[in-house]
């Protein structure tokens, strides 16, 4: 179990989609959006919106971290290589993608156990479906959460990103 009192996202190392260990500390000082993604979901077209907001704000210190997960109705069955190819060919994804993880349940990755237990302005608790979004401030703390139905390019998400970039 994670001791949430003395932890930030910067304490985690995750494996990227190419198999490299990535200390999340390398994103310190940036506004980060963590998204659990899937290739065969009704929300999969959100990759387009994610790429759009990444391009819009990346030069201002914003980054998206995509975490493929097969937790919901087997909607991410592919290997890391297949996922990477799909994201690049179908949606031109340029933001960092990570190795497939479990985002809920008994085998939930410790990183997502941490994220889902953090207080924020919206809600806490388990991830309900693919494409939930966690907005992390420059200090590494969770600021906002958005359910799957909230489009990445929505005004609500854009305003939250701008607010965090201005902090």
C-alpha positions in Angstrom: 0.0 0.0 0.0 1.2 3.5 -0.8 1.8 6.0 2.1 0.0 8.9 0.5 1.2 11.4 3.2 4.8 11.6 2.0 4.5 10.7 -1.7 4.0 12.6 -5.0 3.9 11.3 -8.5 7.6 12.2 -8.6 8.4 9.2 -6.4 7.2 6.7 -9.1 9.2 5.1 -11.9 7.2 3.7 -14.7 8.0 1.7 -17.8 7.5 3.5 -21.1 6.0 1.8 -24.2 9.5 1.0 -25.4 10.4 -0.8 -22.2 12.6 1.9 -20.7 12.3 2.9 -17.0 11.1 6.5 -16.7 11.4 8.4 -13.4 8.3 10.6 -13.3 10.5 13.1 -11.5 11.7 14.1 -15.0 8.4 15.9 -15.4 8.8 18.0 -12.3 7.7 21.6 -12.9 5.3 20.6 -15.7 1.6 20.4 -15.8 0.8 16.7 -16.5 -2.3 14.9 -17.7 -2.3 11.2 -16.9 -4.8 9.3 -19.0 -5.7 5.6 -19.0 -6.2 4.8 -22.7 -7.5 1.9 -24.8 -7.5 1.2 -28.6 -10.9 -0.5 -29.0 -13.1 1.7 -26.9 -15.9 4.1 -27.8 -13.7 6.9 -26.4 -10.7 5.9 -28.4 -11.2 8.9 -30.8 -10.2 11.0 -27.8 -6.6 10.3 -28.8 -7.2 13.0 -31.4 -8.3 15.5 -28.8 -5.4 14.5 -26.5 -2.9 15.0 -29.3 -4.5 18.4 -30.1 -4.2 19.7 -26.5 -0.7 18.3 -26.2 0.3 20.3 -29.3 -1.4 23.4 -28.1 0.2 23.5 -24.6 3.4 21.5 -24.8 5.6 24.5 -25.4 4.1 26.1 -22.2 5.1 23.2 -20.0 2.3 20.7 -20.4 2.7 17.0 -21.1 0.3 14.1 -21.4 1.2 10.6 -20.2 -0.8 7.8 -21.8 -1.2 4.5 -19.9 -2.8 1.7 -21.9 -5.0 -0.5 -19.8 -7.0 -3.6 -20.5 -9.2 -3.4 -17.4 -12.5 -2.6 -19.1 -14.1 -5.3 -21.3 -10.7 -6.2 -22.9 -10.6 -3.0 -24.9 -6.8 -2.9 -25.0 -5.8 -6.4 -26.0 -2.6 -5.5 -27.9 1.0 -5.7 -27.0 3.0 -2.5 -26.3 4.4 -2.6 -29.9 0.9 -2.9 -31.4 -0.5 -0.1 -29.2 2.4 2.2 -30.1 1.9 1.5 -33.8 -1.9 2.0 -33.6 -1.5 5.3 -31.8 1.0 6.7 -34.2 -0.6 5.5 -37.4 -4.3 6.2 -36.5 -3.9 9.4 -34.4 -0.4 10.7 -34.8 0.2 10.5 -31.1 3.5 12.2 -30.1 3.0 12.5 -26.3 4.7 9.9 -24.1 3.1 6.5 -23.9 3.8 3.9 -21.3 3.7 0.2 -21.0 0.3 -1.4 -20.5 -0.7 -1.4 -16.8 -3.7 -2.3 -14.6 -5.5 0.8 -13.4 -8.1 -0.9 -11.2 -8.7 -4.1 -9.3 -6.5 -6.5 -7.4 -3.5 -6.0 -9.7 -3.8 -2.2 -9.9 -0.5 -0.5 -10.5 0.7 1.3 -7.4 0.9 4.6 -9.3 -2.9 4.3 -10.0 -3.6 3.3 -6.4 -1.9 6.5 -5.5 -3.7 8.7 -8.0 -7.2 7.4 -7.3 -6.8 8.0 -3.5 -5.7 11.7 -3.8 -8.0 14.5 -2.8 -8.9 16.9 -5.6 -11.6 19.3 -6.6 -13.7 16.7 -8.4 -13.9 13.2 -7.0 -11.8 10.4 -5.5 -12.1 6.7 -6.0 -11.7 4.0 -8.6 -11.4 4.6 -12.3 -14.7 3.7 -13.9 -13.7 3.4 -17.6 -11.0 4.1 -20.2 -9.9 7.7 -20.9 -10.3 9.1 -17.4 -8.0 12.1 -17.0 -5.9 13.2 -14.0 -4.5 16.7 -14.1 -1.4 17.1 -12.0 0.0 20.5 -11.1 3.6 21.7 -11.3 4.1 20.7 -7.7 3.2 17.0 -8.5 -0.1 17.0 -6.8 -3.5 16.0 -8.3 -5.5 19.1 -9.1 -8.5 17.8 -11.2 -10.0 14.6 -12.4 -12.3 14.2 -15.4 -14.4 11.2 -16.3 -14.2 9.5 -19.7 -17.1 11.5 -21.2 -15.3 14.8 -20.8 -13.5 15.4 -24.1 -9.8 16.5 -23.8 -10.4 19.5 -26.0 -13.4 20.7 -24.0 -13.5 24.2 -22.5 -13.6 22.7 -19.0 -10.3 20.8 -19.6 -8.6 23.7 -21.4 -9.5 26.1 -18.6 -8.1 23.7 -16.0 -4.8 23.3 -18.0 -4.4 27.1 -18.4 -5.1 27.7 -14.7 -2.4 25.2 -13.7 0.1 26.5 -16.3 -0.4 30.0 -14.8 0.4 28.8 -11.2 
